[in-house]
Amino acid sequence: MDLRVTLSPNAPSECPVFAYTGGRSPAPDRPWIVFLHGAGNDHSVWMLQTRAFAARGWNVLAPDLPGHGRSGGEALDTIEALADWTLRLLDAAAIERCALVGHSMGSLIALHLASIAPERVFRLALVGSVFPMPVAPALLDKARIDPPAAHALINQWSFAPATLLGRSAVPGIHPAAVNERLLQRQPVGTLPVALQACNAYAGGFEAAARIHCPTLLLSAAQDRMTPPKALAPLADAFTSSAMPQRVVIPGAGHAMMNEAPTAVLEALERFMTPPAG
């Protein structure tokens, strides 16, 4: 699906947006599920999950965020701006309500969006998420001045050791090599802007306290970028009436959608229920 969305309310010029629909055209009688990727990634990290949900009766939208993948414009430099942009994307696609899934930076976008527009989100899944989401100074520096070194660090921290040695849930595919190539494909300058947006976001606890829809916190046991043990402060920020479900996938790291694609899909399927009516 090709759409056009303004980069910011104060910038009237539009940018082209590519959004993957899981291989199926949207239908008016189906519920919507929207997938948001992380820094330096694009819609392709959700390939199995999007195709599966599309095949099982959902309308799917997995956009490339500004400055990423096949979408135009420059990368936006705050989570708040990315959440506002995503709201305008929902408007452009005529999506009134959706289930919202975000990974890493995408999880912060999803969290913030659900807090400022609760009427638009009926289920929320935060994948590989923590708050605060600090980015190591060494990674921020390398992303600016030495992208190949930054890509190597991200790969080292994103996968379980066995995967880095060649284990793969998909025969013939090396997930770490695929992820490195994905990072290399992004426009120059996108990664440091996106990482800094994660590092600078300060509204996570306040956003969580405003969430009232069912929420899933999906982690991976060997995630070294957003480890499950670091998720407690965010989980505790939700109100007692909206305590999130927590699921930890064994044997996988931060890039769990590609490293353990079936386990991620099954966790999302167990959690997702279309809205009544």
C-alpha positions, -999 to 999 in steps of 0.1 A, spaced: 0 0 0 14 34 -10 2 64 11 12 100 16 16 115 51 29 149 63 61 146 83 48 170 109 17 191 114 38 222 108 53 209 76 26 209 49 47 189 24 39 152 22 62 123 20 55 89 3 49 60 27 53 24 18 33 0 40 31 -38 37 -3 -54 40 7 -90 44 1 -99 8 -36 -93 10 -58 -62 2 -76 -48 32 -113 -56 35 -139 -34 52 -152 -62 76 -119 -71 91 -102 -58 122 -69 -39 117 -35 -48 132 -6 -23 127 31 -33 131 58 -7 139 95 -16 134 126 -5 153 155 18 146 173 11 114 148 -16 103 118 -17 81 85 -36 76 104 -68 65 113 -77 101 76 -86 105 73 -107 74 61 -140 90 38 -123 115 21 -99 90 15 -127 64 1 -149 91 -23 -123 105 -34 -114 70 -42 -150 62 -62 -154 94 -88 -127 89 -70 -94 98 -63 -63 78 -25 -57 82 -4 -25 79 33 -26 85 48 8 74 83 18 68 88 47 92 101 81 77 136 78 65 135 40 66 130 14 40 109 25 10 93 55 27 104 90 19 113 119 41 140 122 68 140 102 100 120 120 127 140 128 158 116 122 187 92 95 197 64 120 201 69 131 165 68 95 153 36 88 173 20 119 158 31 108 123 17 73 129 -17 88 139 -17 107 106 -9 74 89 -39 57 105 -60 86 92 -46 83 57 -53 46 57 -89 52 71 -81 30 102 -103 41 130 -92 15 156 -65 -11 155 -44 -35 175 -9 -20 177 24 -39 178 57 -22 182 93 -35 185 121 -16 203 118 20 191 85 10 176 73 -1 210 79 34 224 60 48 194 31 24 201 31 32 238 30 69 233 4 67 205 -19 45 227 -16 70 255 -25 101 235 -52 85 213 -67 56 234 -98 55 213 -77 43 183 -60 13 200 -79 -17 213 -49 -40 220 -13 -31 225 18 -54 222 52 -40 232 80 -63 218 116 -60 230 106 -30 251 119 -12 282 117 23 296 139 41 299 155 29 267 190 42 270 214 37 241 251 31 249 272 62 242 296 40 221 268 29 199 255 65 194 290 77 185 296 48 161 262 53 144 272 89 136 308 83 125 313 46 118 281 30 106 296 -5 98 310 -6 134 275 4 147 259 -24 126 283 -49 141 276 -38 176 238 -40 170 241 -75 156 263 -86 185 237 -74 210 206 -84 191 210 -122 188 215 -151 211 251 -166 209 239 -198 192 223 -177 164 255 -157 159 272 -191 154 248 -200 127 217 -215 143 185 -205 125 148 -212 128 146 -209 90 168 -234 72 193 -217 49 189 -182 65 214 -166 88 194 -141 108 224 -120 118 235 -116 82 200 -107 71 198 -80 99 232 -66 90 221 -62 54 189 -46 65 208 -20 85 231 -13 55 201 -6 33 188 23 53 196 59 42 228 74 57 220 93 88 188 74 97 202 52 124 218 78 147 186 99 146 164 69 155 187 57 182 188 92 198 150 94 197 149 62 218 176 75 241 159 109 247 123 98 252 112 107 287 75 101 287 72 63 291 60 61 327 34 88 322 22 71 289 19 37 306 -2 52 334 -27 64 308 -31 30 290 -63 11 297 -65 -13 268 -51 -49 272 -14 -49 269 13 -75 262 49 -71 271 68 -96 250 105 -101 258 133 -125 248 153 -143 275 187 -136 259 180 -100 248 210 -78 258 195 -46 244 162 -46 262 166 -74 288 135 -88 305 149 -79 339 149 -42 329 112 -43 320 100 -41 356 99 -3 359 77 0 328 55 -29 338 50 -13 373 40 20 357 7 6 343 -23 11 366 -36 -18 387 -67 -20 365 -46 -24 333 -17 -46 344 0 -60 313 6 -96 304 43 -106 304 57 -133 281 94 -142 278 106 -162 247 134 -186 256 166 -189 235 162 -157 216 176 -121 216 164 -86 207 157 -95 171 132 -122 182 108 -117 153 135 -131 129 153 -153 155 122 -170 169 95 -161 144 70 -188 152 73 -182 190 66 -145 185 37 -152 162 21 -177 186 25 -152 215 8 -125 195 -20 -148 183 -27 -159 218 -30 -122 229 -49 -107 200 -87 -107 201 -107 -86 176 -129 -60 192 -165 -69 198 -189 -58 171 
